[in-house]
Amino acid sequence: MNFLRRVFGSSKPPSRADDEVSITENEDSATLPEEPVIQSPDASATPKAPNGDQERLSQADDDTDPLLEENLAAMLGTRPLPRLEIPPRKPGQRLVFGQFSDVGMVRGNNQDAILTMLASSASSDGMPDFGVFIVADGMGGHHDGEKAASITTRMVAQHVVKEILGAMLDQQMDDPERPAITEILREAFQLANRAVSTQIPEGGTTASMVVVIGDLAYIAHVGDSRVYQIGESGIEQITRDHSLVQRLIELDQLTPEEAAEHPQRNVLYRAIGQNETLDVDAITRRLPPRSRLLLCSDGLWNLVPEETIREISGAHSSPQELCERLVDLANERGGPDNISVIVVQVPG
């Protein structure tokens, strides 16, 4: 416990139950010994604790964007869920996606899990496209990791479909008693966390999920799988890795180049199935027309830089072809880990 405070700073209130989070090795699910690996920075230099930005919002819009006000209100519980906005589009334009998961060139089994589902309608109700996209990267013994990832994707999707898609079909999304969408995503991750902790005590998993409703993306995230947004202005990593090296980068004790070679670069301080309580990052983004979302496990981003991903994305109009090309490239570069990719294409 004292080790965690020395490493990550002490700005998180000591009364929080999830202060007892363990640091987990992404490949072997090992716990670090309670020995300091760095000197604690001055309190004045310590940035806000990781849980301080759980409800990070897109900065792509102006400061006066009502989306910011709506999400802050939802977080504070002071205003009902806002009415869904349906972006104008030409007839027949729909959300499309591609997906691909591969064992890689070294591993004997695939401990990643991906799940995608898309609902589109054409009726007088004007229900927007609804999509669920999940990437999970399992950790643990030979089969524990793959079981943890599989349980997580299924349970999270089941809860989201029941609580969000079900409400859309029942036309109950404007009910002021309904929880905010980001809260529903957090609940889904908590259910998966309890299930993995109980059923796979030696296993764990990362999880990155995007729920798309119309032109809004609701993102929930734990671990070091990633979600990127790719558009005309370039590529941006939306999620934040819950890894030791990323925390050291934020504390200005490592450079990104040093982190890439750090012996503990696979160590996570947050993952599903490792503790009774779980902090879940929740992010809301407005999706520009013709932009893309890319979800991937670290088997991709450890080997293929962001700029290369952006260049390859520009060369492939098909989301499925893009997924396959990215996985092929990771394998060409050694493929030491499982590789999973989902690409979501926004119409426009």
TIDRENDO-999855 format. One record per atom (N, C-alpha, C): y, x, z. Coordinates in steps of 0.05 Angstrom, whole numbers, padded with zeros to 5 digits, always signed. Each point is the difference from the previous one (the first is absolute). Example, Ala and Ser with C-alpha at 12.3 -4.5 7.8 and 13.67 -1.06 7.14 Angstrom:
<atoms>
-00114+00264+00156 +00024-00018+00000 +00024+00018+00000 +00021-00007-00014 +00024+00016+00001 +00022-00015+00014 
</atoms>
This chain:
<atoms>
-00024+00017+00000 +00024-00017+00000 +00025+00017+00000 +00000+00021+00019 +00023+00018+00001 +00003+00015-00026 -00023+00007-00012 +00000+00014-00026 +00014-00016-00021 -00006-00026-00001 +00012-00017-00020 +00030-00001+00004 +00009-00002+00025 +00028-00001+00005 +00014+00026-00008 -00014+00023+00004 +00012+00025-00008 +00002+00002-00030 -00020-00011-00014 -00001+00003-00029 +00020-00020-00013 -00001-00025+00009 +00015-00021-00014 +00026-00008+00014 +00007+00013+00022 +00025-00008+00013 -00006-00022+00020 +00019-00006+00017 -00004-00019+00022 +00018-00024-00003 +00010-00006-00024 +00017-00023-00003 -00014-00026+00000 -00026-00001-00004 -00015-00025+00003 -00003-00007+00029 +00006-00025+00008 +00000-00007+00028 -00028+00004+00012 -00002+00012+00024 -00026+00006+00012 -00016-00024+00007 +00013-00023+00001 -00015-00025+00007 -00016-00011-00023 +00004+00010-00025 -00015-00010-00022 -00029+00007+00002 -00018-00020-00004 -00028+00005+00002 -00010+00019-00021 +00013-00001-00024 -00010+00017-00021 +00010+00028+00002 +00013+00007+00022 +00006+00028+00006 -00025+00017+00001 -00023-00013+00006 -00025+00014+00004 -00014+00005-00027 +00014-00001-00022 -00013+00003-00026 -00012+00028-00003 -00023+00002-00011 -00013+00025-00004 +00007+00012-00027 -00002+00026-00003 +00005+00013-00025 -00027+00004-00014 -00002-00010-00024 -00026-00002-00013 -00001+00017-00025 -00022+00014-00004 -00004+00016-00024 -00009-00019-00023 +00014+00000-00022 -00005-00019-00021 -00027+00003-00012 -00011+00025+00000 -00026+00004-00013 -00023-00003+00021 +00004+00010+00024 -00022+00001+00018 +00004-00017+00025 +00022-00015+00002 +00005-00017+00023 -00002+00015+00026 +00011+00025+00001 -00001+00015+00025 +00026-00003+00014 +00000+00004+00027 +00024-00002+00016 +00009+00028+00008 +00025+00006-00003 +00010+00026+00007 -00001+00004+00029 -00005+00025+00009 +00001+00006+00029 +00029-00002+00009 +00003-00006+00026 +00026-00004+00011 +00013+00027+00006 +00006+00015-00021 +00014+00025+00002 +00024-00001-00019 +00023+00010+00009 +00024-00001-00017 -00004+00018-00024 +00008-00010-00023 +00000+00016-00025 +00027+00008-00008 +00021-00013+00011 +00027+00007-00006 +00016-00002+00025 +00024+00012+00001 +00018-00003+00022 +00014-00026-00003 +00005-00014+00022 +00014-00025-00001 +00029+00006-00007 +00011-00015-00019 +00029+00003-00007 +00017-00012+00022 +00026+00008-00001 +00019-00012+00019 +00001-00030-00004 +00004-00014+00022 +00002-00029-00002 +00021-00009-00019 +00022+00015-00001 +00021-00008-00018 -00007+00004-00029 -00020+00017-00006 -00008+00004-00027 -00023-00017-00009 -00012-00014+00019 -00023-00017-00006 +00008-00025-00014 -00010-00005-00024 +00007-00025-00014 -00012-00024+00013 +00007-00023-00009 -00010-00025+00011 -00031+00000-00002 -00013-00010+00020 -00029+00000+00001 -00011-00016-00023 -00025+00006-00009 -00011-00013-00024 +00002-00030+00001 -00003-00012+00024 +00001-00030+00000 +00028-00011-00003 +00020+00017-00001 +00027-00009-00001 +00008-00011-00027 -00016+00006-00020 +00007-00010-00027 -00022-00018-00011 -00013-00014+00017 -00023-00016-00009 +00008-00021-00020 +00025-00010+00002 +00008-00021-00019 +00020+00011-00020 -00008+00023-00012 +00018+00012-00020 +00003-00018-00024 +00025-00002-00010 +00005-00018-00023 +00010+00017-00023 -00002-00010-00023 +00009+00013-00024 +00030+00006+00001 +00007+00024-00008 +00029+00006-00003 +00009-00002-00028 -00017-00011-00018 +00007-00002-00028 +00022-00021-00004 +00002-00020+00017 +00020-00020-00003 +00025+00008+00015 +00022-00015-00004 +00025+00006+00015 -00004-00007+00029 +00019+00010+00017 -00002-00005+00028 +00003-00029+00006 +00012-00015-00018 +00005-00029+00005 -00023-00017-00011 -00021+00012-00009 -00023-00015-00012 -00011-00019+00021 -00002-00025-00006 -00011-00019+00020 -00028+00006+00008 -00015+00015-00016 -00027+00007+00007 -00001+00016+00027 +00021+00017+00004 +00001+00015+00024 +00004-00018+00024 +00019-00020-00003 +00005-00019+00022 -00025-00017+00005 -00014-00008-00020 -00023-00017+00003 -00022+00015+00015 -00005+00026-00006 -00021+00015+00013 +00007+00006+00029 +00026+00007+00005 +00008+00004+00027 -00003-00025+00017 +00007-00023-00012 -00002-00025+00014 -00030-00006+00005 -00017+00005-00019 -00028-00005+00004 -00011+00017+00022 +00009+00026+00001 -00009+00018+00021 +00008-00010+00027 +00025-00011+00002 +00010-00009+00026 -00009-00028+00007 -00012-00014-00019 -00010-00027+00004 +00022-00020+00003 +00023+00004-00014 +00022-00018+00003 +00005-00019-00023 -00016+00003-00021 +00004-00016-00024 -00026-00005-00013 -00004-00024-00012 -00025-00006-00014 -00004+00018-00024 -00025+00002-00009 -00007+00015-00024 +00016-00009-00023 +00014+00018-00015 +00017-00009-00022 -00016-00012-00023 +00013-00017-00015 -00013-00012-00023 -00007+00022-00021 -00024-00003-00011 -00008+00020-00020 +00018-00001-00024 +00007+00024-00010 +00015+00002-00025 -00019+00006-00023 +00003-00015-00021 -00017+00003-00024 +00017+00012-00022 -00005+00025-00008 +00017+00012-00020 -00003-00013-00027 +00022-00001-00016 -00003-00011-00027 -00016+00018-00017 -00017-00011-00017 -00016+00016-00018 -00007-00017-00025 -00007+00014-00021 -00008-00013-00024 -00027-00014+00004 -00005-00021-00015 -00026-00014+00002 -00023+00019-00005 -00020-00002+00018 -00024+00016-00004 +00001+00027+00014 +00023+00009+00010 +00002+00025+00014 -00011-00002+00028 -00019+00017+00006 -00014-00001+00026 -00003+00028+00011 -00004+00001+00026 -00008+00025+00013 -00027+00009-00010 -00003+00026-00006 -00026+00010-00008 -00006+00026+00016 -00025+00008+00001 -00006+00023+00016 -00025+00015-00011 -00004+00024+00008 -00024+00016-00006 -00010+00012+00026 -00025+00008+00001 -00011+00012+00024 -00023+00019-00008 -00004+00021+00016 -00022+00018-00005 -00005+00016+00026 -00025+00002+00008 -00008+00016+00023 -00023+00018-00008 +00001+00026+00007 -00020+00019-00009 -00008+00018+00024 -00025+00008+00000 -00010+00016+00022 +00011+00029-00001 +00010+00008-00023 +00010+00028-00003 -00021+00019-00008 +00005+00026+00001 -00018+00020-00010 -00016+00014+00022 +00006-00006+00025 -00013+00015+00022 -00015-00018+00020 +00011-00023+00007 -00011-00017+00021 -00026-00013-00010 -00018-00007+00019 -00025-00013-00007 +00002-00030+00000 +00021-00011+00013 +00004-00029+00000 +00029-00006+00000 +00007-00025-00008 +00028-00008-00001 +00008-00015+00025 +00016+00012+00017 +00009-00014+00025 +00026-00015-00004 +00011+00000-00025 +00023-00016-00005 -00009-00029-00006 +00018-00019+00003 -00005-00028-00007 +00026-00011-00012 -00002-00015-00021 +00024-00013-00011 -00007-00030-00004 +00021-00016+00002 -00004-00029-00004 +00025-00010-00014 -00004-00016-00021 +00023-00012-00014 -00006-00029-00006 +00020-00017+00001 -00003-00027-00008 +00028-00010-00009 -00001-00018-00020 +00025-00010-00012 -00003-00029-00006 +00020-00016+00008 +00001-00028-00005 +00025-00006-00016 -00003-00013-00023 +00023-00008-00017 -00004-00030-00007 +00022-00014-00002 -00001-00028-00007 +00021-00007-00020 -00004-00022-00013 +00020-00012-00018 +00001-00030+00005 +00020-00009+00015 +00002-00028+00007 +00029-00006+00007 +00005-00026+00005 +00027-00008+00007 +00008+00010+00027 -00020+00008+00017 +00007+00010+00026 +00014+00027-00001 -00004+00015-00022 +00013+00026-00003 -00009+00021+00020 -00026-00001+00008 -00009+00020+00020 +00000+00028-00013 +00011+00020+00014 +00002+00026-00011 -00027+00014+00000 -00002+00022-00016 -00024+00016+00001 -00005+00010+00029 -00025+00001+00007 -00008+00010+00027 -00021+00021-00003 +00005+00024+00010 -00020+00021-00003 -00005+00015+00026 -00025+00008+00005 -00007+00016+00023 -00013+00026-00010 +00010+00023+00009 -00010+00025-00010 -00003+00019+00025 -00025+00011+00003 -00006+00016+00024 -00015+00025-00007 +00008+00022+00011 -00015+00025-00001 -00005+00010+00028 -00025+00006+00006 -00008+00010+00026 -00017+00025-00004 +00005+00021+00016 -00014+00025-00001 -00014+00004+00026 -00027-00003+00000 -00015+00001+00024 -00004+00028+00012 -00004+00001+00026 -00004+00025+00014 -00024-00003+00019 -00014+00022+00004 -00023-00001+00019 -00024+00012-00011 -00024-00008+00010 -00025+00011-00009 -00006-00008-00028 -00024+00006-00009 -00007-00003-00028 +00004-00029-00010 -00007-00019+00016 +00004-00028-00008 +00021-00015+00017 +00008+00012+00022 +00020-00014+00018 +00026-00005-00014 +00009+00020-00015 +00026-00002-00014 +00000-00022-00021 -00021-00001-00016 -00001-00020-00021 -00002-00028+00012 -00015-00003+00022 -00002-00026+00013 +00027-00009+00011 +00014+00019+00013 +00026-00007+00012 +00020-00009-00022 +00000+00014-00023 +00018-00007-00022 -00007-00027-00012 -00026-00005-00003 -00009-00026-00011 +00008-00023+00018 -00006+00003+00026 +00007-00022+00019 +00030-00005-00001 +00016+00021+00000 +00029-00003+00000 +00010-00015-00024 -00008+00008-00024 +00010-00014-00024 -00008-00029+00000 -00025-00007+00009 -00009-00027-00001 +00015-00017+00021 +00003+00010+00024 +00012-00016+00022 +00030-00004-00005 +00013+00021-00010 +00029-00002-00005 +00005-00020-00022 -00015+00002-00022 +00003-00019-00022 -00005-00028+00008 -00021-00004+00016 -00008-00027+00009 +00023-00013+00016 +00012+00015+00018 +00022-00011+00017 +00024-00006-00017 +00007+00018-00018 +00024-00004-00017 -00004-00024-00018 -00023-00003-00012 -00005-00023-00018 +00001-00026+00015 -00011+00000+00024 +00000-00025+00017 +00028-00007+00008 +00015+00020+00010 +00026-00007+00013 +00023-00001-00020 -00002+00014-00022 +00023+00000-00019 -00006-00016-00025 -00022+00007-00014 -00007-00015-00024 -00006-00029+00007 -00014-00004+00022 -00006-00027+00009 +00025-00016+00005 +00020+00012+00012 +00026-00013+00005 +00015-00006-00026 -00002+00018-00019 +00013-00004-00026 -00013-00024-00014 -00026-00002+00001 -00014-00022-00014 +00006-00026+00015 +00003+00001+00026 +00007-00025+00015 +00029-00006+00001 +00016+00017-00014 +00029-00003+00000 +00012+00000+00028 -00010+00019+00016 +00010+00001+00028 +00015+00026+00006 +00008+00015-00021 +00013+00025+00005 +00028-00003+00013 +00012-00023-00003 +00027-00004+00012 -00002-00011+00028 -00023-00003+00011 -00003-00010+00027 +00012+00020+00020 +00021-00009+00015 +00013+00019+00019 -00018+00010+00022 -00022-00013+00004 -00019+00010+00021 -00018+00022-00009 +00000+00005-00026 -00018+00021-00011 +00010+00028+00007 -00018+00018+00006 +00009+00028+00005 +00010+00013-00026 +00016+00021+00002 +00009+00015-00023 -00023+00013-00014 +00002+00004-00026 -00021+00012-00015 -00008+00028+00010 +00020+00016+00008 -00007+00026+00010 -00016-00002+00026 +00006-00020+00016 -00016-00004+00025 -00028-00008-00006 -00004-00015-00021 -00028-00008-00008 -00015+00025-00009 +00013+00018-00014 -00013+00025-00009 -00007+00017+00024 +00017+00002+00020 -00006+00015+00024 -00024-00013+00014 -00001-00026+00002 -00022-00013+00013 -00026+00006-00015 +00001+00001-00027 -00024+00007-00015 -00011+00028+00007 +00019+00018+00002 -00008+00028+00007 -00011+00001+00029 +00011-00015+00018 -00010+00000+00027 -00029-00012+00001 -00005-00020-00015 -00027-00011-00002 -00020+00020-00010 +00008+00015-00021 -00017+00021-00011 -00004+00022+00021 +00021+00007+00014 -00002+00021+00020 -00021-00007+00021 +00001-00025+00010 -00019-00008+00021 -00028+00000-00011 -00004-00009-00025 -00026-00002-00012 -00012+00028-00004 +00015+00019-00010 -00010+00027-00005 -00005+00013+00027 +00017-00003+00019 -00004+00013+00027 -00026-00010+00012 -00007-00026-00004 -00024-00011+00012 -00025+00006-00015 +00001-00003-00027 -00023+00002-00016 -00007+00029-00009 +00021+00016-00003 -00004+00028-00010 +00015+00019+00019 -00011+00004+00025 +00015+00015+00020 +00005+00029-00008 -00016+00011-00018 +00005+00028-00009 +00015+00001-00026 +00009-00022-00010 +00014-00001-00026 +00029-00008+00003 +00014+00004-00022 +00028-00008-00001 +00009-00001-00029 +00024-00008-00006 +00009-00002-00027 +00031-00001-00001 +00011+00010-00022 +00027-00006-00007 +00001-00027-00014 +00023-00011-00004 +00003-00024-00015 +00029-00003-00010 +00003-00005-00026 +00026-00006-00012 -00004-00026-00016 +00016-00020+00006 -00002-00026-00013 +00027-00009-00010 -00001-00012-00024 +00024-00013-00012 -00007-00029-00006 +00017-00018+00010 -00002-00028-00007 +00024-00006-00017 -00004-00008-00025 +00022-00006-00019 +00002-00031-00002 +00024-00009+00005 +00006-00029-00003 +00026-00001-00017 -00003-00009-00025 +00023+00000-00018 +00011+00028-00004 +00025+00004+00006 +00011+00027-00004 +00003+00015+00026 -00014-00007+00021 +00000+00014+00025 -00027+00012+00006 +00001+00025+00010 -00024+00013+00009 +00001+00004+00031 -00020-00010+00013 -00003+00003+00029 -00022+00021+00005 +00007+00022+00014 -00017+00023+00002 -00007+00005+00029 -00026+00004+00006 -00009+00007+00027 -00016+00026-00003 +00003+00018+00019 -00011+00027-00004 -00006+00014+00026 -00024+00013+00001 -00008+00017+00022 -00015+00024-00012 +00007+00025+00008 -00015+00023-00010 +00014+00015-00021 -00015+00013-00018 +00013+00017-00021 -00008-00008-00028 -00012-00023-00005 +00000-00011-00027 +00029-00008-00006 +00007-00002-00025 +00028-00004-00007 +00005-00023-00019 +00025-00009+00001 +00010-00019-00020 +00025+00012-00013 +00001+00001-00026 +00023+00010-00015 +00012-00023-00016 +00026+00003-00006 +00013-00018-00019 +00009+00017-00023 -00007-00008-00025 +00007+00014-00024 +00018-00017-00017 +00023+00010-00008 +00018-00016-00016 +00017+00018-00018 +00020-00012-00012 +00017+00015-00018 +00014+00024+00013 +00005-00002+00026 +00014+00021+00014 -00018+00022+00010 -00026-00004-00002 -00019+00021+00009 -00022-00012+00017 -00011+00017+00017 -00022-00008+00018 +00009+00005+00029 -00008-00019+00017 +00008+00002+00029 -00024-00007+00017 -00006+00017+00020 -00020-00006+00019 +00012-00020+00020 -00012-00024+00002 +00010-00021+00018 -00011+00004+00028 -00025+00005+00002 -00013+00003+00027 +00005+00027+00011 -00005+00003+00026 +00004+00025+00015 -00026+00008+00012 -00009+00024-00006 -00026+00010+00010 +00001+00002+00030 -00022-00010+00013 -00003+00002+00029 -00017+00025+00006 +00009+00023-00009 -00015+00024+00003 +00015+00020+00017 -00014+00019+00011 +00012+00021+00016 +00020+00016-00016 -00007+00009-00024 +00018+00017-00016 +00025-00016-00008 -00002-00025-00006 +00023-00016-00007 +00019-00002+00023 -00011-00003+00024 +00017-00001+00024 +00014+00027+00004 -00014+00022-00005 +00012+00026+00003 +00022+00005-00021 -00004-00011-00024 +00021+00001-00020 +00025-00015+00010 -00004-00024+00011 +00022-00016+00010 +00015+00014+00023 -00014+00017+00015 +00012+00015+00022 +00011+00027-00010 +00000+00004-00026 +00010+00025-00012 -00015+00025+00010 -00026-00004+00006 -00017+00022+00008 -00019+00009-00021 -00002-00015-00022 -00016+00008-00023 +00016-00008-00025 -00004+00015-00021 +00010-00008-00027 -00022-00015-00014 +00006-00017-00020 -00022-00013-00015 -00019+00020-00012 +00010+00023-00009 -00018+00020-00012 -00019+00012+00022 +00010+00004+00024 -00017+00010+00021 -00020-00021+00009 +00009-00025+00000 -00018-00022+00007 -00024-00003-00018 +00004+00006-00026 -00021-00002-00020 -00023+00019+00006 +00006+00022+00013 -00020+00021+00006 -00007+00001+00030 +00010-00018+00015 -00004+00000+00029 -00029-00006+00007 -00013+00015+00018 -00028-00006+00007 -00005-00027+00012 +00021-00013+00011 -00003-00027+00012 +00013-00021-00017 +00001+00004-00026 +00014-00019-00018 -00015-00027-00001 -00025-00001+00007 -00015-00025+00000 +00000-00015+00026 +00014+00010+00020 +00000-00012+00026 +00020-00023+00001 -00010-00024+00009 +00016-00024+00002 +00005-00006+00029 +00024-00012+00006 +00005-00010+00027 -00001-00030+00001 -00006-00013-00023 -00002-00029+00000 -00021-00008-00021 -00020-00017+00008 -00020-00009-00019 -00013-00025+00012 -00011-00016-00017 -00014-00025+00008 -00027+00008+00013 -00006-00012+00023 -00026+00005+00013 +00000+00022+00021 +00023+00012+00005 +00001+00023+00019 +00010-00007+00027 +00014-00022+00003 +00012-00008+00026 +00000-00031+00002 +00003-00009+00025 +00000-00029+00004 +00025-00013-00012 +00022+00014+00001 +00025-00011-00012 +00007+00017-00024 +00017-00012-00018 +00006+00014-00025 +00028-00007-00008 +00016+00020-00006 +00026-00004-00013 -00004-00001-00030 +00012-00020-00012 -00002-00004-00029 +00027+00001-00013 +00005+00018-00019 +00025+00000-00015 +00001-00025-00018 +00022-00014+00000 +00004-00023-00017 +00026+00004-00016 -00002-00002-00026 +00022+00006-00018 +00003-00023-00020 +00024-00007-00007 +00005-00021-00021 +00016+00013-00022 -00009-00005-00025 +00014+00011-00023 +00004-00022-00021 +00023+00000-00013 +00004-00016-00024 -00009+00016-00024 -00015-00013-00018 -00012+00014-00023 +00017-00004-00025 +00012+00021-00011 +00015-00003-00025 -00019-00007-00023 +00009-00014-00020 -00017-00006-00023 -00010+00026-00013 -00025-00001-00009 -00013+00022-00014 -00006+00024+00018 +00004-00002+00026 -00007+00022+00018 -00030-00001+00006 -00010+00020+00013 -00028+00002+00008 -00002+00008+00029 -00022-00010+00013 -00008+00009+00026 -00026+00015-00004 -00002+00023+00014 -00025+00016-00001 -00010+00004+00028 -00024-00009+00006 -00013+00004+00026 -00022+00021-00005 -00003+00019+00019 -00020+00021-00005 -00009+00012+00027 -00024+00011+00000 -00009+00016+00023 +00009+00029-00004 -00003+00016+00021 +00009+00028-00002 -00016+00017-00019 -00022-00011-00009 -00015+00014-00021 +00015+00003-00026 +00020-00018-00004 +00017+00003-00023 +00025+00017+00006 +00015-00009+00020 +00027+00013+00004 -00002+00029+00010 -00023+00008+00012 -00003+00028+00007 -00002+00018-00024 -00008-00011-00023 -00005+00017-00024 +00019-00005-00022 +00012-00024-00002 +00018-00007-00022 +00028-00005+00011 +00019+00017-00006 +00027-00003+00011 +00014-00026-00010 +00020-00008+00014 +00015-00025-00007 +00011+00001-00028 +00012+00023-00008 +00012+00001-00027 -00021-00002-00021 -00024+00011+00004 -00021-00003-00019 -00009-00029-00002 -00002-00014+00023 -00007-00028+00000 +00020-00016-00016 +00026+00006+00004 +00021-00014-00015 -00003+00004-00030 -00004+00025-00008 -00002+00006-00029 -00024-00013-00012 -00023+00000+00014 -00024-00013-00011 +00004-00031-00001 +00014-00011+00020 +00005-00028+00000 +00017-00008-00025 +00019+00017-00007 +00016-00007-00024 -00015+00002-00026 -00023+00014+00000 -00016+00003-00024 -00022-00021-00003 -00003-00018+00020 -00021-00020-00001 +00011-00027+00006 -00001-00018-00020 +00010-00027+00004 -00020-00017+00015 -00025+00007+00000 -00021-00016+00013 -00004+00010+00028 +00003-00017+00021 -00006+00009+00028 -00028+00010+00004 -00020-00012-00014 -00027+00010+00003 -00003+00028-00011 +00011+00005-00024 -00002+00026-00012 +00014+00021+00017 +00023-00008+00013 +00014+00019+00017 -00018+00007+00024 -00012-00020+00012 -00018+00006+00023 -00022+00020-00008 -00013-00005-00022 -00022+00017-00009 +00010+00028-00006 +00023+00003-00012 +00010+00026-00007 +00007+00016+00025 +00012-00013+00020 +00007+00014+00025 -00025+00009+00014 -00021-00016+00001 -00025+00008+00013 -00012+00023-00015 +00000-00001-00027 -00011+00022-00016 +00015+00026+00006 +00026-00002+00002 +00016+00024+00005 -00006+00012+00028 -00003-00016+00020 -00008+00010+00026 -00027+00013+00000 -00019-00011-00015 -00026+00012-00003 +00001+00026-00016 +00018+00001-00020 +00003+00025-00015 +00011+00023+00018 +00014-00008+00021 +00011+00020+00018 -00018+00005+00024 -00025-00007-00002 -00019+00007+00020 -00013-00024+00014 +00015-00022+00002 -00011-00025+00012 -00014+00004+00026 +00012+00014+00020 -00015+00005+00025 -00003-00024+00018 +00014-00022-00006 +00000-00024+00017 -00005-00024-00018 -00006-00023+00013 -00001-00025-00015 +00028-00006-00010 +00001-00015-00022 +00026-00005-00013 +00001-00030-00006 +00021-00014+00010 +00003-00028-00005 +00029-00006-00008 +00003-00017-00021 +00026-00006-00010 +00002-00029-00008 +00022-00013+00006 +00007-00027-00009 +00028+00002-00012 +00003-00011-00024 +00027-00002-00012 +00007-00029-00005 +00023-00009+00009 +00009-00027-00003 +00024+00000-00019 -00001-00015-00021 +00022-00001-00020 +00016-00025+00004 +00026+00003+00005 +00018-00023+00003 +00009-00009-00028 -00001-00026-00005 +00009-00010-00027 +00030+00003-00003 +00009-00002-00025 +00029+00001-00005 +00006+00007-00029 
</atoms>
